[in-house]
Amino acid sequence: MEFICIGVSHRTAPLGIRERLALPEARQTEVLQRLAQAPVEALWVSTCNRVEVYLAAPSAEQARERALEALQSVGGEEALAHLYEHQGEAALVHLFRVASSLDSVVLGEAQILGQVKDAFERGQGAGAVRGELTRACAAAFGCAKRVRTETAVGRAATSMASAAVQLASKVFDGLKDKTVLVVGAGEMGELAARHLMNAGAGRLVVTNRTLARAEALVAEVGGVARPFEELFTLLLSADVVVTSTASPVPIFTRENVGALGKARRGRPLFMVDLAVPRDIDPAVGTLDWVHAYDVDDIQKFVADNAAQRAEEAHKAGGLVAQEVARFARERALREGMPVLARLRQRAEGIARAEVERTLLALGDGLTDKQRKSIEAMGRAIVNKLLHEPTARLRAVGPQGEGNRLAGAAAELFGLTEAEAAAIAPEPESESLVNTVVATGSRR
């Protein structure tokens, strides 16, 4: 199976393109099920800053064509001009870096790992993520844990929500006497609310389509919860608005926000949109008294503060390289196990036949101890013969090397493809593989 990743991110595509590809969960499931026709596996990762498709397939070219068709059907022809692509080990490296938050707008942002895990669970629920991508994702999550525990990337990081709060504080020279409105009580809204309270916001108001979510949030962080139906009344008194909802269309338009200008008497309004698709129509920013920012604007603000984390990012990159190499070795061993099992089966059969012939030729004059010694010798020859091929497969690093070595062994020892395929690892063999891999990783 070959790995491939195709997608767009904040590095390659403007927000308008990313919005087109940001599908609701139900649509993501539909696309996944279309992509993941056996034996192909598919993972759809969608965040405010990226949409990526990961596939595991017997043919990279076939998988690539299928992914391009899906992305084009969702984002249109224009989206294709902004795509990037990784194949083989490069796709694995990219997945590990994304999960470890080394490819995020905010280096070390903790939310990305949770978003990739959500995508993984959604893929499994749709039947699109099975053996190969399950193992790859598990290894990527393990890598992310190492990066967070062994480097200071996470400790030095700023989330998108905290960056938005920093920007608001900078514009207003502090939030002590400001009324702040948080629209949306999901994960990003919760983060924004916490950062706003920590920044000393004078008054925090949270509104959400489900009022109970807003009430639960303010019970934890403080502030007041108000019904979503009061949104534009609340906007009258707000100084800062941070919005992050799952609305497929903008909530705030030039018309409905502009209608409040007279009542506000031109008092400045700072609006930050952390949603993709956007909650705030770009035309809102053309109002003289409104300062509107979206996730791409936050990206520029974050970039100015990124230099201090560069050293930790370099260290984290080394950990990613180690974890990808470890995964490649384990995968190579799994790929070689059917051939090794067939080789052992044949070797043990030859050894048994020769031992029986020898015992028969020697007759009944042998003691039980002598018979057992001859049988043990046969087993020892098989084990010593197969020690080196097993060790070589355990030691290989580059992806695909396991297949090459296993293929060479099959050809040298006259094992047909049918024979090797006939003994592909069953669940018990999988346990055996994991045991051998674990043993090898401790050496």
Backbone torsions as a table, in degrees:
resi	resn	phi	psi	omega
1	MET	NA	138.4	179.2
2	GLU	-110.6	146.8	179.6
3	PHE	-99.2	146.1	176.1
4	ILE	-147.3	144.1	175.5
5	CYS	-131.0	129.6	175.0
6	ILE	-134.0	135.1	179.5
7	GLY	-176.7	-171.6	174.9
8	VAL	-130.0	155.6	176.1
9	SER	-147.4	-178.8	177.3
10	HIS	-60.2	-19.1	-179.9
11	ARG	-80.5	-24.4	-171.4
12	THR	-119.5	-20.1	-171.9
13	ALA	-133.9	139.6	175.3
14	PRO	-67.6	165.0	-175.9
15	LEU	-58.8	-36.5	-179.2
16	GLY	-59.2	-38.6	177.9
17	ILE	-71.1	-42.0	-178.9
18	ARG	-64.5	-33.6	178.3
19	GLU	-61.8	-40.5	-178.5
20	ARG	-62.1	-34.5	-175.9
21	LEU	-88.6	-6.9	-178.4
22	ALA	-81.4	93.7	-175.0
23	LEU	-90.2	147.8	168.9
24	PRO	-61.6	159.2	-174.8
25	GLU	-58.0	-38.6	-179.1
26	ALA	-62.6	-41.1	178.3
27	ARG	-68.4	-37.1	177.3
28	GLN	-58.4	-43.1	179.9
29	THR	-62.2	-41.2	178.3
30	GLU	-60.8	-46.4	-179.0
31	VAL	-64.9	-41.9	178.8
32	LEU	-58.5	-45.4	-177.9
33	GLN	-67.3	-28.8	176.1
34	ARG	-73.1	-37.9	-178.8
35	LEU	-73.2	-40.2	-169.0
36	ALA	-92.3	61.2	171.6
37	GLN	-85.1	121.7	-173.8
38	ALA	-48.9	137.8	8.5
39	PRO	-92.8	9.9	-178.4
40	VAL	-71.7	138.0	173.8
41	GLU	-112.7	151.9	-176.5
42	ALA	-143.7	143.3	176.0
43	LEU	-131.8	129.6	-179.2
44	TRP	-113.0	111.8	-179.7
45	VAL	-105.5	120.4	-178.0
46	SER	-132.0	119.1	175.6
47	THR	-131.2	-176.9	-178.8
48	CYS	-69.1	-14.4	-176.0
49	ASN	-120.5	1.9	-179.6
50	ARG	-160.9	151.9	166.7
51	VAL	-135.1	119.3	-175.9
52	GLU	-134.4	144.5	174.1
53	VAL	-113.0	125.3	174.2
54	TYR	-110.1	134.6	178.8
55	LEU	-132.5	147.3	169.4
56	ALA	-120.0	122.4	-173.1
57	ALA	-151.2	154.9	176.5
58	PRO	-61.9	-32.2	-179.3
59	SER	-124.2	119.7	179.7
60	ALA	-63.5	-38.2	-177.4
61	GLU	-65.7	-42.5	178.6
62	GLN	-63.1	-43.4	-180.0
63	ALA	-65.9	-39.7	-179.7
64	ARG	-60.8	-46.9	-179.5
65	GLU	-61.4	-40.0	-179.4
66	ARG	-66.0	-41.3	180.0
67	ALA	-67.3	-41.7	179.4
68	LEU	-62.2	-40.6	178.5
69	GLU	-61.5	-43.2	-178.8
70	ALA	-65.5	-44.4	-178.9
71	LEU	-66.7	-38.2	178.6
72	GLN	-67.2	-39.3	-179.3
73	SER	-65.2	-28.3	-178.9
74	VAL	-89.3	-47.5	-172.2
75	GLY	-100.9	-6.4	-179.5
76	GLY	84.0	172.6	-177.5
77	GLU	-60.0	-36.3	-176.2
78	GLU	-63.1	-30.7	-178.2
79	ALA	-63.8	-31.0	-176.7
80	LEU	-61.8	-28.2	-178.3
81	ALA	-71.5	-13.4	-175.4
82	HIS	-110.1	6.8	-176.0
83	LEU	-77.8	149.3	166.0
84	TYR	-118.3	164.7	-173.7
85	GLU	-146.0	138.2	175.2
86	HIS	-132.5	137.5	178.2
87	GLN	-126.2	155.0	175.6
88	GLY	63.2	-135.2	-177.2
89	GLU	-64.1	-30.2	178.6
90	ALA	-62.8	-34.6	176.9
91	ALA	-66.7	-39.4	177.1
92	LEU	-64.7	-45.0	179.0
93	VAL	-57.5	-43.4	-179.0
94	HIS	-63.8	-45.3	178.1
95	LEU	-58.6	-44.8	-179.6
96	PHE	-63.7	-39.5	179.9
97	ARG	-69.0	-39.9	178.4
98	VAL	-63.1	-48.9	-179.8
99	ALA	-61.5	-32.1	-178.5
100	SER	-86.5	3.9	178.8
101	SER	61.2	37.7	175.6
102	LEU	-100.0	-1.7	178.8
103	ASP	-122.1	20.3	-176.4
104	SER	-90.8	163.2	171.8
105	VAL	-57.4	-45.2	178.1
106	VAL	-105.7	108.1	-177.5
107	LEU	-57.8	127.0	178.6
108	GLY	85.1	5.7	-178.9
109	GLU	-60.4	124.3	-172.7
110	ALA	-70.9	-26.1	-173.0
111	GLN	-64.1	-28.6	-173.9
112	ILE	-63.1	-38.1	-179.8
113	LEU	-62.0	-42.7	177.3
114	GLY	-62.9	-36.3	179.6
115	GLN	-68.9	-38.7	177.4
116	VAL	-68.5	-38.5	177.0
117	LYS	-63.6	-39.3	176.9
118	ASP	-61.9	-42.3	178.7
119	ALA	-63.1	-39.5	178.7
120	PHE	-62.3	-47.1	-179.7
121	GLU	-65.3	-37.2	178.1
122	ARG	-65.5	-40.7	178.3
123	GLY	-64.5	-41.3	177.1
124	GLN	-65.0	-41.4	179.6
125	GLY	-63.4	-29.9	179.3
126	ALA	-86.1	-2.6	-177.7
127	GLY	75.1	14.4	-176.9
128	ALA	-92.6	-25.0	179.1
129	VAL	-106.6	116.1	-176.7
130	ARG	-126.7	-128.8	-171.3
131	GLY	-61.7	-60.2	-172.6
132	GLU	-65.2	-49.7	-178.6
133	LEU	-71.4	-28.2	175.1
134	THR	-62.2	-46.4	179.4
135	ARG	-66.2	-41.1	-179.2
136	ALA	-63.7	-43.4	-179.9
137	CYS	-67.4	-40.7	178.1
138	ALA	-59.5	-41.9	178.3
139	ALA	-66.8	-38.5	179.0
140	ALA	-65.3	-39.2	179.0
141	PHE	-67.0	-39.0	176.2
142	GLY	-63.0	-39.2	177.6
143	CYS	-63.2	-44.5	-180.0
144	ALA	-59.7	-38.7	178.6
145	LYS	-63.6	-42.5	177.9
146	ARG	-61.2	-44.0	-178.3
147	VAL	-60.9	-41.3	-176.8
148	ARG	-73.9	-30.3	-177.8
149	THR	-90.5	-27.2	-173.8
150	GLU	-104.9	-3.6	176.1
151	THR	-132.4	169.6	179.3
152	ALA	-98.1	15.1	-178.4
153	VAL	-57.7	-49.3	-178.8
154	GLY	-66.4	-38.0	-177.9
155	ARG	-69.1	-29.6	-179.1
156	ALA	-90.1	-2.0	-170.2
157	ALA	-79.9	156.7	172.0
158	THR	-120.7	131.0	177.4
159	SER	-78.5	166.6	175.5
160	MET	-58.6	-40.1	-178.9
161	ALA	-65.2	-44.3	-179.1
162	SER	-69.4	-33.0	176.0
163	ALA	-63.8	-39.1	177.7
164	ALA	-62.9	-40.6	179.7
165	VAL	-67.9	-40.3	176.9
166	GLN	-59.7	-42.2	-179.7
167	LEU	-64.9	-42.8	178.1
168	ALA	-62.5	-42.4	179.2
169	SER	-62.4	-37.2	179.9
170	LYS	-67.5	-42.6	-179.0
171	VAL	-64.6	-41.9	-175.4
172	PHE	-96.7	2.1	-177.1
173	ASP	56.3	46.8	179.9
174	GLY	107.6	156.6	-175.6
175	LEU	-116.2	13.2	-170.6
176	LYS	-57.1	-39.9	-177.3
177	ASP	-109.1	21.5	-174.7
178	LYS	-103.3	147.4	172.7
179	THR	-96.2	123.8	-175.1
180	VAL	-115.3	131.4	179.1
181	LEU	-111.6	122.0	175.5
182	VAL	-104.3	122.0	-178.9
183	VAL	-107.3	111.6	-175.6
184	GLY	106.8	125.4	-176.8
185	ALA	-112.0	27.4	175.3
186	GLY	-78.5	-162.6	-175.8
187	GLU	-59.8	-47.0	-178.6
188	MET	-68.3	-39.4	176.9
189	GLY	-62.4	-40.1	177.8
190	GLU	-62.7	-44.8	178.7
191	LEU	-61.2	-44.0	179.9
192	ALA	-61.0	-43.9	-179.3
193	ALA	-61.6	-43.4	-179.9
194	ARG	-63.5	-45.6	-179.8
195	HIS	-65.2	-36.9	178.8
196	LEU	-64.6	-41.7	178.1
197	MET	-66.5	-40.2	178.2
198	ASN	-65.4	-28.2	179.6
199	ALA	-82.3	-1.1	175.4
200	GLY	84.1	30.2	178.4
201	ALA	-55.9	137.1	-177.1
202	GLY	-65.7	-44.3	-179.2
203	ARG	-144.9	127.7	-179.8
204	LEU	-111.2	128.5	176.1
205	VAL	-123.3	131.9	179.6
206	VAL	-119.8	131.1	174.5
207	THR	-128.7	147.9	-176.9
208	ASN	-153.9	152.0	-179.4
209	ARG	-58.7	-35.4	172.7
210	THR	-101.0	107.5	-173.8
211	LEU	-59.2	-34.9	-178.2
212	ALA	-58.8	-35.7	178.0
213	ARG	-64.0	-43.2	179.1
214	ALA	-64.4	-40.5	179.4
215	GLU	-65.3	-39.0	178.6
216	ALA	-64.5	-37.6	-178.9
217	LEU	-68.2	-47.5	-178.1
218	VAL	-69.4	-24.3	175.3
219	ALA	-63.7	-28.7	-179.7
220	GLU	-88.0	-42.5	-170.2
221	VAL	-107.5	-14.4	-175.7
222	GLY	103.0	176.7	-178.6
223	GLY	94.1	-168.3	-179.6
224	VAL	-128.0	150.7	177.5
225	ALA	-108.5	138.4	-179.9
226	ARG	-131.8	151.9	179.3
227	PRO	-63.2	148.8	-178.6
228	PHE	-63.5	-27.0	-179.7
229	GLU	-63.8	-18.1	-180.0
230	GLU	-93.3	11.0	-171.6
231	LEU	-49.3	-52.0	-173.0
232	PHE	-79.6	-20.7	169.3
233	THR	-68.4	-42.1	177.9
234	LEU	-64.2	-31.2	-178.8
235	LEU	-65.9	-26.1	-179.1
236	LEU	-60.7	-37.9	-175.2
237	SER	-99.7	-4.7	-174.9
238	ALA	-78.2	144.3	170.5
239	ASP	-99.5	-34.3	-178.3
240	VAL	-130.8	136.1	174.8
241	VAL	-124.1	125.7	172.9
242	VAL	-117.7	118.9	-174.5
243	THR	-122.4	137.5	178.6
244	SER	-156.5	86.6	179.6
245	THR	-117.1	177.2	178.2
246	ALA	-100.9	21.6	-179.0
247	SER	-64.8	133.4	179.5
248	PRO	-76.4	-13.5	179.7
249	VAL	-129.5	157.3	179.9
250	PRO	-58.8	137.5	175.1
251	ILE	-84.9	-38.9	-177.3
252	PHE	-104.0	122.5	178.3
253	THR	-118.8	168.4	178.5
254	ARG	-61.3	-33.4	-177.6
255	GLU	-71.1	-51.6	-174.4
256	ASN	-74.9	-28.9	175.3
257	VAL	-78.2	-42.0	-179.4
258	GLY	-61.1	-29.4	-179.9
259	ALA	-64.2	-17.2	-178.7
260	LEU	-91.2	-7.6	-173.6
261	GLY	-57.7	-43.7	-177.3
262	LYS	-65.2	-44.1	-179.4
263	ALA	-66.6	-31.6	178.8
264	ARG	-81.4	-11.9	179.6
265	ARG	58.0	37.6	175.6
266	GLY	75.0	8.5	179.8
267	ARG	-62.9	132.1	-174.7
268	PRO	-59.6	143.8	176.6
269	LEU	-128.1	124.6	179.8
270	PHE	-102.5	119.8	-176.9
271	MET	-122.6	129.2	178.1
272	VAL	-120.4	125.9	-177.9
273	ASP	-108.0	110.6	179.8
274	LEU	-102.3	12.0	-176.2
275	ALA	-99.2	148.6	169.4
276	VAL	-137.5	115.1	2.2
277	PRO	-62.4	160.0	-173.7
278	ARG	-68.0	142.8	172.4
279	ASP	-85.1	-24.2	-176.0
280	ILE	-112.1	119.8	176.6
281	ASP	-63.6	135.8	-179.1
282	PRO	-54.2	-27.4	-178.2
283	ALA	-66.5	-19.2	178.1
284	VAL	-59.6	-34.6	-178.5
285	GLY	-68.0	-11.0	178.1
286	THR	-81.8	-9.5	175.0
287	LEU	-70.3	134.3	-173.2
288	ASP	-59.5	-34.0	-172.8
289	TRP	-97.9	4.9	-179.2
290	VAL	-112.2	132.0	172.6
291	HIS	-111.2	104.5	-174.4
292	ALA	-109.9	135.3	-178.7
293	TYR	-131.4	143.5	175.3
294	ASP	-117.5	-173.6	-174.0
295	VAL	-65.1	-28.9	177.4
296	ASP	-70.4	-33.8	175.1
297	ASP	-66.5	-39.2	177.7
298	ILE	-64.0	-36.1	178.5
299	GLN	-58.2	-43.2	-179.2
300	LYS	-65.7	-38.6	179.1
301	PHE	-65.0	-42.9	-179.4
302	VAL	-65.1	-38.7	-177.1
303	ALA	-57.6	-31.9	-179.8
304	ASP	-67.7	-21.2	-177.0
305	ASN	-109.3	14.5	-171.4
306	ALA	-86.6	-19.6	-172.5
307	ALA	-59.0	-36.2	-176.0
308	GLN	-66.3	-18.6	-178.4
309	ARG	-99.0	0.9	-174.5
310	ALA	-63.2	-40.5	-177.8
311	GLU	-64.1	-44.4	178.8
312	GLU	-66.4	-32.4	178.1
313	ALA	-66.2	-36.9	177.7
314	HIS	-63.6	-43.4	177.9
315	LYS	-63.0	-43.2	179.4
316	ALA	-63.2	-36.0	177.7
317	GLY	-61.5	-35.6	176.4
318	GLY	-64.9	-39.1	177.6
319	LEU	-65.2	-39.0	177.3
320	VAL	-60.6	-44.7	179.4
321	ALA	-59.5	-41.5	178.4
322	GLN	-62.6	-44.3	-176.1
323	GLU	-71.0	-36.0	176.1
324	VAL	-65.1	-42.3	178.7
325	ALA	-63.1	-39.7	178.2
326	ARG	-62.6	-46.0	179.7
327	PHE	-61.9	-41.4	-179.7
328	ALA	-63.3	-39.4	178.4
329	ARG	-64.4	-44.6	-179.5
330	GLU	-64.0	-38.7	-179.6
331	ARG	-67.9	-40.3	178.7
332	ALA	-61.4	-39.2	178.9
333	LEU	-65.7	-41.7	177.4
334	ARG	-61.1	-41.7	-178.5
335	GLU	-65.6	-32.5	-177.7
336	GLY	-85.0	-13.6	-175.3
337	MET	-59.5	-41.1	179.8
338	PRO	-59.4	-43.1	179.7
339	VAL	-66.2	-43.6	-179.9
340	LEU	-63.2	-39.5	179.2
341	ALA	-63.7	-42.4	178.8
342	ARG	-65.5	-40.2	179.3
343	LEU	-64.1	-42.7	178.6
344	ARG	-65.1	-41.8	179.8
345	GLN	-58.3	-45.7	-179.9
346	ARG	-67.3	-43.2	-178.1
347	ALA	-63.0	-42.8	179.8
348	GLU	-66.1	-35.2	177.8
349	GLY	-64.7	-44.1	178.3
350	ILE	-63.2	-44.5	-178.4
351	ALA	-61.5	-44.3	179.7
352	ARG	-61.6	-42.7	-179.2
353	ALA	-62.9	-43.4	-178.9
354	GLU	-69.2	-37.0	177.5
355	VAL	-64.2	-44.1	179.4
356	GLU	-63.8	-39.6	178.5
357	ARG	-64.3	-41.1	-179.6
358	THR	-65.8	-45.0	-180.0
359	LEU	-63.1	-37.6	179.7
360	LEU	-66.9	-39.9	-178.8
361	ALA	-67.9	-33.5	-178.2
362	LEU	-78.4	-14.9	174.9
363	GLY	76.1	-159.9	-173.7
364	ASP	-89.9	6.1	-175.7
365	GLY	-79.1	-5.1	-177.5
366	LEU	-83.9	144.9	173.5
367	THR	-81.1	167.3	177.5
368	ASP	-60.6	-37.7	-179.7
369	LYS	-63.8	-42.3	-179.7
370	GLN	-66.6	-40.4	177.6
371	ARG	-61.1	-45.1	-179.4
372	LYS	-65.0	-33.6	177.9
373	SER	-65.2	-42.1	179.0
374	ILE	-65.4	-42.5	178.4
375	GLU	-63.8	-40.5	178.6
376	ALA	-65.0	-36.4	178.9
377	MET	-62.3	-41.0	178.2
378	GLY	-60.8	-44.8	178.9
379	ARG	-65.1	-39.7	-179.1
380	ALA	-63.8	-39.2	178.5
381	ILE	-61.6	-43.7	179.5
382	VAL	-61.9	-46.6	-177.7
383	ASN	-63.3	-41.2	-180.0
384	LYS	-70.4	-35.2	178.7
385	LEU	-63.7	-38.5	-175.1
386	LEU	-93.3	-5.2	-178.9
387	HIS	-60.7	-47.6	-176.1
388	GLU	-66.0	-46.5	176.6
389	PRO	-58.5	-39.7	179.5
390	THR	-65.0	-43.1	-179.9
391	ALA	-64.4	-39.9	179.2
392	ARG	-63.5	-44.1	179.7
393	LEU	-65.2	-34.5	178.8
394	ARG	-68.2	-30.4	-173.5
395	ALA	-88.9	-15.7	-174.2
396	VAL	-65.5	147.5	-178.9
397	GLY	-111.2	-57.5	-172.4
398	PRO	-61.1	143.3	178.7
399	GLN	-62.7	138.3	179.9
400	GLY	92.3	-18.0	-179.6
401	GLU	-65.0	-34.3	178.0
402	GLY	-60.7	-43.5	178.2
403	ASN	-62.5	-40.5	-178.3
404	ARG	-64.1	-47.6	-179.0
405	LEU	-66.7	-40.7	179.2
406	ALA	-63.9	-39.2	178.2
407	GLY	-64.2	-40.2	178.5
408	ALA	-64.0	-41.5	178.6
409	ALA	-62.2	-42.8	-179.8
410	ALA	-61.6	-40.1	-179.1
411	GLU	-70.8	-42.7	-177.9
412	LEU	-64.3	-37.3	-176.5
413	PHE	-98.2	8.8	174.7
414	GLY	69.9	32.2	178.1
415	LEU	-91.2	125.7	180.0
416	THR	-78.1	158.5	177.6
417	GLU	-59.7	-37.9	-179.1
418	ALA	-63.6	-40.0	179.7
419	GLU	-65.0	-43.3	-178.6
420	ALA	-66.3	-42.9	-178.6
421	ALA	-66.7	-29.4	-175.7
422	ALA	-65.2	-17.6	-178.2
423	ILE	-122.9	37.6	173.9
424	ALA	-56.3	147.6	-171.8
425	PRO	-57.1	127.2	170.2
426	GLU	-85.7	176.8	179.0
427	PRO	-51.1	-40.1	179.3
428	GLU	-65.4	-40.8	179.5
429	SER	-63.9	-35.5	177.6
430	GLU	-59.5	-42.2	177.0
431	SER	-62.1	-40.5	178.9
432	LEU	-62.1	-43.4	178.3
433	VAL	-59.4	-47.8	-178.4
434	ASN	-61.0	-37.0	178.6
435	THR	-65.0	-45.5	-179.5
436	VAL	-63.5	-42.6	179.9
437	VAL	-62.3	-45.2	-179.9
438	ALA	-61.6	-40.4	178.3
439	THR	-62.9	-43.6	-179.9
440	GLY	-64.5	-37.6	-176.4
441	SER	-71.1	-19.4	-179.7
442	ARG	-86.8	-9.2	-175.0
443	ARG	-82.3	NA	NA
